[in-house]
């Protein structure tokens, strides 16, 4: 029997929604209508991109009625609204996710098939919306999906970057960046809303008058909103993500017009519009550039005006004078700060309440702190935002005064510790020094009613180290909210084969209640289910192998272990430790070429920040090792190394379902949570990892014996910091490690330039903050355990099933329910808004 075509296989998948005949006919008509109008305008011959846009507009038509109705429903009911403020939303592609959440996927698939086209081919034409760097931006995207699915009145607010995260090209083994011109062909999912355009002020000075302080002589930039619909899963709720774009006002640079330099004045409009030009490509690193500070204030100032407009003009406000008072503001508005990037929301809300609305300082502070809550995403010191005071003085003079006043009152309250000036210095929002700096994390902690970390271990570290002094004073402020991922994108969309065999066994409710996956434990000894899980994984591996062969011209053995580490390139994530294992395994094969080795394909992918020299060297090392290993005839197909170019959301959706082994190997205490770890677990990979971030809770849920846990724990790392880490000791004691390091140092992997990797060697030997060698031995022996288990496919697959069954906790639906109840004071709702074709009650 011939293998099923992708189309025929997709038709069998129930969880994608039954294709009703009426739907299919309707979609074909709509598609042809959109295509006709595209072509009437432009050309006679349709390109694949024309077909993609016709389909996108067809699917969008199904959204707008629900979108309008949802917003109308919020206006009538006037619930408390949740505002998720983030400088990053890493959304990826929208078409397939929208079809799934509207229950249209199978109908669209059938309609497109009947028109002689291939749905998957059209989906590949869509550009990723790459408006994020990694975990933090992708978390925001998962959260929006869950907020809509849980029926919460929520809005994502951010910046519509003209250029998102750069496209990564590998050229002679090095990363080169190119601009991500994602809007080149237009974006069918966004709607410009010029009628809600708002002014944002910069520079100027503060005048102190009888009526209070006035911020005057400012430069104005306009914020133009673009709205993108965010559909919940089959509940007819469609929320809004509103992204701001910078526009120069028409009287921009009036002085130049007056002296007759009209051309230069128009050209200078670019200066204002540069604010939303490009995403800063740093992950877990602070770069104190003025343009970045402008971006942070821009999103905050526009968003707060919007929030206040909506608060004042809600239906409730029309008949009730209470809305001219801000008393009820915290009962109607929750603002979540995704890291410190939108921290200026705190002084900006104070400025509006005190200077504009004439609320007393005390009342304004109570309102502000009851409204705002802050999520901390990292404990790495180089990632913490510390802005120079002189930059505020110039750019945001009134906000600087407000921050000084907040600090003054904060340190008064903190005088519970008389004479402890060291503590006061540590807790101040202002760091003395040259230059003086504003500690944005301290501002967030002081100005929020809740502060949370993103995994249990991280939240404990936050309380015991970074914010220890604050926790001593207000322990009740600190919470944990372990991250999660949306099972719509990260199971149903990317792995329909797995979703389907799960649905066969336990029904379809797990899509909105992932804890139901526990029921799979009833099938742990079911031979048919074990075989089905293994078969789906094998099909996913074959599909990825075919893709990589087509894209990268590399032939890979689908029977090998697919060992995958995909994440931003960073020293703390220890891609170098992975590298040392690759070289060690290579050396073992070379040493005993006739021995049986378990074959491996090791894939590493991720972007390095353009200015991060060490990260770029790490990529060059990986590609150089790959060049040697992949071309050594002695090795054959027992070991292959692939650097996955331009890792992004749409590539993750292909790679993760095909993984056997997930590498989560950061030094204990450095990865706040991780979310890729959860995606791999849900998609049937086993984890090799340290007790760091959410790995700890994954091991707790699945049983530590069902993960490959190795290496130092946080306590061991702290003990080593006290004692002192000595890399030389490991180099001297471990012959295999010594051989690997000597090969890197003497140019075995860079014969043209023997010195090429001297910076890496020097770092590893003399100043490795992340203690790679200290975990080398444990990592290598743990990898041997991986090989042993892989030789027993049935036992391997049973561990896989135990992991999938234990992944329910890591749904972002659970995470968002906890935020809703424990921070925002709102209840998730199972109410299904009636669809547009039914009359409202």
N, C-alpha and C positions, 0 to 999 in steps of 0.2 A: 504493500500500500504506500503510495507516494506521501511524503510529509505534507501536512496542511499548509496552504499559503497563509501568509500573515492575515489576509482579509478573512479567509474562512475560519482561522483560529479565533480572530477577534469576534466573529459572529457568535461563536460558542460561549463567549464570556458573558455570563449573566449579570455580573455586578456593574456592567457598563450601561445597563438600562435596556429594556426591550425596545426594539425598533418598531414602533407602531406604523402601520401602512400609511395612515393619514399624515403622520409626522414626516415620513420620507417624501411623500408627494409635495408637501408644503415646503420642505427644505429645498427640494430641487427647484421649485418655482421661484423661491426667494433667491437662491443662488444664481439662477439664470438672469433674473431681473437685475441683481447687483452687477453681474458680469456685463450685461448689455449696456448699463449706464457707464461703466468704466470704459468700454470700448467705443461707445458713441462719442464720448468726450475726446478720446485719444487716437486709437489705431484700429486696424481691422483684425490683427492677429493677436490672440491671447497668449501671454507668457505664463509660466508657472506662478510667477508673482501675482499676476492678475487673478488667477484661480484662488491663491491664498487670500487675497484681499476680499474677493467675492464671498468666500466662506467665512472669513472673520466678520464681515458686515452682516452676513446672515445670522451668525451666532449672536452678534451684538444686538440685533433686533429683538432677540428673545430675552435679552437682559434689561432693556430700557424700561419696559412696563413694570417689571419687578422693582427696578431701581427707584423709579418715581414713586411707586406705591410704598416702598419701604420708608423713604424720606417723609412722605406724607403721614405715614403711620407714626413716625417719631414726633412729627410736629403736633399731631393730635394728642398723643399719649404723654408727651413731654417727660420721658424718662430721664434719669441721670445719664449724662453722656460721658463717654470715656475718650480721651484724646491721647493717642500714642505718638509722642514726638521723637523723631529719629532723623539723624542726618543721612541714614542709609536705609533703603528698602531694596533688597536683592531679590527681585521678583522672578527672574527668568522669563520663560515664555508664558503666554496667557491663554492661547486658543484651546489647547486640550484640557487645561484645568477648568475653563469655563464650561466646556461641553460636559465634562464629568459632573461638575457641581449642579448643572441644570438638568442632568439626566438625559442629555441629548447625544451622547457619544455614538451609540450604536446606530441611531437614526441618521446622523451625519455620515457615518462610515458607509452605510448602505446607500444613501443618496449619492455620495461622491463616487462610490463604486459603480453605480448604475450610469453615472455620467462618464464613465471610462477613465476616472482619475484614481489616484492612490492617496488616501488621507495622510498616511505617514510621510509621504513625499512633500505634501503641502505644509505639514507641521514643521518640517525641517527648514522651510523658507523664513519662518518668523525669527527675528532678532531677539536675543535675550535682552530683557531690561536689566542691565548690569549695574544698578545704582547702589552697589555695596561692595565691600571688600571681602567679606567672609562671614564668619559666624554671626556677628552682631546684626548685620544687614539681612541675612537670611532668616534669623530668628524673628525679626520684625515682620517679614513676609509670612512666615508660618503663623505668627500671632494674628495677623489680619484675617487669615483663612479661618482660624478658630473663633475669633470674635464674631464673625458673620455667622458661622455654623452654630454658635451658641446663642444667636439672636440678640446680641448686645448692641446697644446704640453706640457704635464706636467709629472713630475717624483716625486714619493714619495721616500724619502731617510731616512733610519733608520737602526736599528740593528736587526740582526737575532738572537734573544735570543734563546739559547738552551732550557731554561726553562722559560715559560711565567708566567702570574699571577698564583699563587698557586691554587690548588684545595682545596676547603673548605669542610671539613667534620664536622658534628656536633656530638660530643661525650659527652653524659650525659649533653647536653645543652650548652657545650662550643665549640667554634671554635677551630679546629685543622687544621694545614696546611699540605698539602703534595705536593711534587714537581710535576709540570705539564710537564711530559715527552712527549710533543706533537709530537715530531719527531720520536718516538719509532718505528713506522711502516713505516716511510718514508713520504715524502710530495709530492704528484703527481703534485702540482701546481707550484713548484719552479724549476728553471733551474740554476745550478751553472755555473758561468762564470769565470773560473780560468784565462782565457786569459786577463782579466781586473784587476787582482790582483794588489794592490797598497801598498807601504810602508807607515807606520805611525810612527813618531818618538816621543819618550818620554825621560825625564830626560836630562842628558848632561849639557852643560854650553854654555855661549855665549862668543865668541872671537870677539873683535872689531879690525878689520883690515883696511888697506887702502881701500880695495874694499867694505868696509861696514861690518855690523855685520854678524857673522857666528855662527850657532847653531851646536855645535860639540860634539863628544863622546856620541851620543844618543844611546838609545836602540830602536831597530826596531821591530815592530809587523806588520805582513802582514794583509791586509784587503781583504778578498775574497768575491766578490759580488754574491748574489743569486737573480735572477730576477723572479718576479711573474707578470703574465699578469693581467691587469685591464681593462676589457671590458666596453665600453660605452653601453647605452641602444639602441640596434637595429640600430646602426649607423656605424658598422664595424670598429670603432676606438678601438684599444687596446693599452693602455698606459702601463708603466712599474713602478712597485714598486721595488726598488733595496735595499736589506737589506744586510749589511756587517757582515761578520763573522770573528773573529780573528784567525789567524794562526801564529804559531811561525816560523820564518825563519829557514832553515836547519842548519845555523851556530849559532843558538841561544846558548848563554852561552859558547862561544868559549874558554874562560879562563879555564872552568872546563874540557873541552875536553883535553886541553893541559896538565893539571896536572893529566890526566888519570882518572878523575871521569866521565867516559862516561855515565854510567847508570844514575847517578844523573842529568847530563846535559840533557838527553832525558826526564827524569821525570819532570824537571823544565820547559819544554815547556808548561806544564799546566798553569804556572803563566801567560804567555802571552795570552794563549787562554781563560783564565778566563774572559777576558774583555767582551766577548759576551755570557757568561754562563747564566746569569739570570737577569730578569727584577726586578728592585727595586720596591717593592710592596706598595709604599707610594702614596696616593692620597692627594693633597693639603697639603703636608708636606715636608720640606727640611731636608735631612739627609746628612751632609757634609762629606761623605766618599770618600777616595781617589779613590777607584774602580769606583765610580759613575762619578767622574771628568774624569777619564780615558775613560769611555764610552762616555761621552759628547765630548771629544776631538777626540776620535777615529772616530765617525760617521762624524764629521765636516771635519776632515783632509782628510779622504778618499773621501768624497763627493765633496769637493772643487777641488781636483785633477781631479776628473771625469768631473766636470762641465767645468773646464778649458780645459781639453783634447777635450771635445766635441765642445767647443767654437772655438778652434784653428783648428780643423780638419773638420769643416763643409764644405759642398760643396762650399759655399760662400767664405770660407777661401782659397780654393784651387786655385781660379783664381784671388783672390784679396788680395794684400799685407796688406790691412787694418787689417787683422786678426792677424798680428804680433803685432799690436798696440792694446792697451786695451781701446782706446777711445770709441769704439762702444759696450763695454761689457754690460753696463746697458741697451742698446737697444736690446740686444739679450738674457739677463739673468735676471730673477727675482728670488730672494731667499726669501721665507717666513719662518720666525722662529716661530715654534709652541711653544709658551712660551719661557722662558729664557734658556731652556735646551740646545738648539744649539747656544747659544749666542757667543760661541768661533768662530763661522763663521766670526765674524767681525774682531777680531785681526788676525785670520788665513789668511783671504783674504788680509789684510794689509801686513802681513809677506811675503806672496807669491809675491805681487806686488812690495813691497819695496826691500826686501832682494834678491829675486830670479830674478824677472823680471826688477829690477832696475828702477822702476817708481818713480817719485818724491813723497814725502810724501803728498803734497797738492793734486796732481792728483789722487794718490791712494785713499786718503780719499774721494774725490768727487765720484770716481767710486764705492767705497764700500758703501757709504751711499745712493747713487742712486739705488744700486742693492738690498740692504737688507730692509726688512720690518718686524715688530715685532707685534705679537698678544699677548696681556696680557690676562691671564685666571683666575686670582684671585687677591683679595685685602687682603686676610688673611696674616698678617705679618709672621706667622710661615711657610708659603709656599714659601716666597721669597728666592731666592738663593743668599747666601752671603758666598763666598768661602774665607777661610783664605789665606792671602798673602803667608805665609810660604809654603803652599801646592803648589802654583804656582811656587814659587822660586825653589822648588825641581823638580816638574813634567814638567813645561812649562816655563823655565826661559826667553826665548825670548818673549813669549806672555805677561809675566809680564812687561817687559820693554815697549812693545808696548802699553799696557793698561795705564801705567804711562804717556807715551807721549800723548796718546789720552786725558787723564784726564787733563794734563797740558794745552793743547791747548783749551780744553773745558772750563776750569775755566778762561782762559784768555778772551774768548769770553763773558763769563758770567759776566765779570767785568763791565757790564752795571750798576751794582749796587755797586758803590764804597763804601767801608767801611761796607757793609752788610756781615760781615764774617759769620754770622749765616746761611745766605742763601747759601754761598759758601760751608760751611760744609755740609748742607743738600743735595746740588746738586752734590757733589763730587762722583766719581766712587769708591773712597777708603774711607771706614769708619774707622776713628781712633778708637783705643781701644785696648784691649788685648784679642785675637790677632786682628791685623788690618785685615779688610775684603774687598773683592771686591763685590760691589753691581751689580749683573749681569743685573738687570732690568734697572739700570741707563746706563750701557754699551749699552744695546739694544736701549734705547730711543735716546741716543746721536748718535749711529752709524746707525740709520735707517731713511729712508725718510718718513715712515708712521708708526704710532703706532695705533693699534685698540683694543677696548674692544669688547666683544662678545654678548652684548645686550644693548639696549639704556641706561637703567638705570646704568648698569655697566660702560659704556663708560663715562657717566657723573661723576660717582664717581671717576673714574680714573683721570679725568681732575681736579676735585675739591679737591682731597685728595692725593693719592699716588704720582702722578706726577704733582701736582699743580705748583711747581716752574718751571718745564720744560714747562708746558702749558702756563705760563705767558710769557715765552721767545719766543716760537714757536707754537702758537695755531693752525696754519695751518697743523701741523704734525699729529694732533690727529683726529681719525675717529671712527665711529661705524660700525661694521659688525655683525648684529644679526645672531647667529648660525642657522643652519638648519639641516635637516635629509634627507637621500635619500628615496624617495617614492618607489623606486624599492624594496629595502629590507624591508622597514618599512610599506609597504601597500601590494604591489603585492605579495611579497614572503611570508610574515607572515600572511596575511589576504586575501586570494584569493576570499573568499566568498563576503567580503565587496567590494573589487575591482570590482568584477563582477557586482554587482547590481548597482554600480556607473556607470560603463561602459554602462550598459543597458540604463541608463537615459541620459548620456551626451557624450557618445562616449569614445574613448580610448586616446585622445590627452592629457588628464590630467596627464598621466604618465610622460610627459616631460614638462608640463606647469601646475603646480599644482594650479595656480590661477583659473583655469577653474572650480575647485570645487565650486566656488561661484554660478555656475548655479544650484546647488542642492537646493538653496533657492526657486526655482520655484516649488519644490516638497514638501515644508514644510508642506502643508496641504493634500498631496496625501496619502490617507489611505493605498493604496497598498504599497507605498514606505516606509511609517512609519512601516508597519507590516514587510516588508522585512528586514529593518535595525534591528528591534528588534529580528527577527528570526535568522539572521546571528550572532548577539551577543549571543543569547541563545545557538546556536550550538557551538560557540567558548567556551562558559562557560562549556558546557557539555564535550567537548573534553579535556579541561584542568582538569576538575574534574576527568575524567577517568585516565588521566596521573598521577595526584597527588595520586590517589588511588593506582595505580600500583606501583609508585615509593616510596611513603611515607606511604602507608597503612592508609591514613586518608580518612574518608568518609565525603564529604562536600555536602551541600545543594545547588544545582545549581540555586534555586530560590532566594537565598540570594544575598545581595549586595556584589559583589566582590570588596573589598576595598583594594587597593594595593599601597605599598610604596617600590619600588625597586631602590636602589642606594647604593653607598659606605656608610658604617656606619661611621658617623662623628657627633660630637656634634652640629656643625652648621646646619646640615640637620634635626636635632631634631626628630630622631626616638623616643626619650624619650617623646615628646609631644604626638605622636601617642599612645605610651604605656599608658600614663595617661588617654587618652580617652578610651582605651580598658578596663582598670580597672574600670573607672567610669561607663561605659556601663554595665559591669559585676555586679557592685554593685547595679545599678538600677534594673536589672533583679532579683537579689537576694532579693531586698527590696520588689518588687511587682511581685512575680512569676506568678500571674494569669493575669497580664496586657498583652495586645497585644504589642509585640515589632517587629519592622521591622528586619528580620534576616540579619546577617552580617557574611561574612567570611573575616577576616582581614589577609592579607598576607604581610609579611615584608621579604625582602631579600637583601643581600648585604654582601660584604667582609669587614672585619676590617683589617687594616694594622697590621702585626704580633706584632709590638712593641707598639701598641696604646692601653694601658691598659683600658682606659675608654670605647673605642669602643667595646672591647671584653666583658666588663662587661654589656654593653647595650645588646649585643646578648644573654648573659646568662639571663638577666632580661626578655627579650622577650620570650625565650624558657621556662623559669620558670612560667611566667604568662600563657603561652599556656598550660602547664601541668596542672595547676589548672583549668583554664576555660574549657578546652576540656574534662575534666573528671568529671565535676560537673553535675549530672543528672538533677538538677533543671533547668540548662541552656538549656540542650537539643541541638537542632541544631539552636537555635536562635543566638548563638555567637560561632564562631570557630576562633582560632588563629593559623596560620601556619607560621613557619619560613622557607622560601624557601632556601634550602641548595645550595651552589655553584652557586649563581646567575652569569650568564655569557651571552654572546650574544645569543647563541642558546636557552637558557631558556627564555630570554626576548622575543624571537620570538614566544614562546608559551603563555607566561603570558599576554603580553600587549594586544593582540586582545581579551582577555577574560575579561578585566577589565571594571568595571562600574565606579569606583571612583579612581582618580589618586591623590596621596598625594604629594603635592609640598609645604612643610611647613617650609622652612628655615627662619631664622630671616631676616627680610628685610635688604638688603644691603650686604648679605654674599654670596649668590649663584650667581656667575657671570652671568650665563645664564640658565643652565640646558638644556638638550636635550631630556631626558626621558619625560618631560612634553609635548613636541611636539609629540612624538610617541603615547602617550596615547590619545591626542586630535585627531590626524589623524585616530585613530582606534576606535573612538566612546566611549571613557570614558569621564565623566565629571570631572573637576578639582576642588579639594578643595585646596586652596593655599593662600599664602601671596603675597603682591605686591612686588615680588622680581624677579630678573633676567628676563627671557623672559615671565614669567607669566604676567607681566605688558602689554606686547605687545599682548599676547594671549587674554587678557581681552579687549584690545583696538579693536582687529580684530573681536572678536565674540560678543562684548557687555558685559560689566561687569556683567549684570544681568544673563548671561548664564554661568558664573563660580561661584563657591562658594568661594568668596574672603573674608578673615577675617584678623583681627589682625593689629598690628602696621605697619605704613608705615615707610620709611627711616627717615623722619622728626621726627616722634614719637620716634624712637630708639635713634636718636641723642639727642633729648630733654631729654630722660631718662638717657642717658650717662652723660649729664651735671648735672642733678638733683641727679643721683645716683639710681641704681636699688636695691630695697629691697624686697627679696623673702619672708621674714617673713610676711610682710604686706599682701601678697596674701594668705599665709598659714593661717593666723589668720582670714581673711575675708571670705574665701570660704570653707564651711564645706565639700563639696565633694572632693575638692583638699586635705584638711587636712586628710580626711579618707584614700584616696589613698596613701598619703605619709606615714601615720602611718602604713598602711599595709605593704608597702615596707620595712619600717625601722624595724618593729617588727618581720619580718620573716614569714608573712602570705604566701609569695610565696617561702620561703626557710626555711621550718620548721626544717630541719636538721641543717641548719647553719643560725640562725636568723640574724647574723651580716653581712651576705654575701654582701648585697648591700649598706653598710655604705658609701663607696666611692661615689656612685651615689647620695645618699641622701645628703651627705655633700656638694658635688659639686652643686646640685640644690638649696640648702638652703643658701650657703655661697659664692660660687664664680662661678656663672653661667654666662659666657660671652654672652650666647645666649638667655637669658631671657625667658626661657620656661614658667615660671608661668605667665609672663606678658601677654601672648597670650592664656592662658588656657581657660579662661571664654569665650572669643570670639570663640575659636575653638570648644568648646563643643556645644555652641548654633548654630554655623554654621553646625555642624554634625546633629543637630536636623532638620535643614532645608533640609539636604540631605535626611533624613528618610521620611519627609513629601512629598517631590517631588517623591521619589521612589514608594510611594503608588499610584501614578497616572502615570502608565506606558506610556500612550500616550504623556503626557506633558514632561515626562523624555526623551522620544525618540525624541521629537521635539527639545529639547535643544541639544541632541546629534547631530542631523542633522545640527543645526546652528553652532555647534563647528566644525564638519567635513568641512562644507562649508567655514569656516573662516580660515582653517589651511593652505591655499595655500602659505602664506608668509613664512612658516617655512620649505619650501623645500631647501635643500642645493644647488639646482640649482640656486635659487635666490641669496643665500649667495655668491656662487662662481662667478656669473655674476658681483656682486658688487666688489668683490676683483679684478676681471679681469679688469674691466673698471676703477676703482678708485684707485687702488694701483699698479697693475702690468702693466697697459697700453697695454692690449691685448683684442681682441674682441672674444667672444664666436662665434662658427661657426656651422651652421646647415648643412654644407657640409657632405654628406655621402660618405666616401671612398668606391670605388667599391670593392665588395667582391672578394676573391681570385679566384673564378671560372670565373670571367669576366676579359677580357683583360684591361690593363690600357690604358688611352687615350694617 
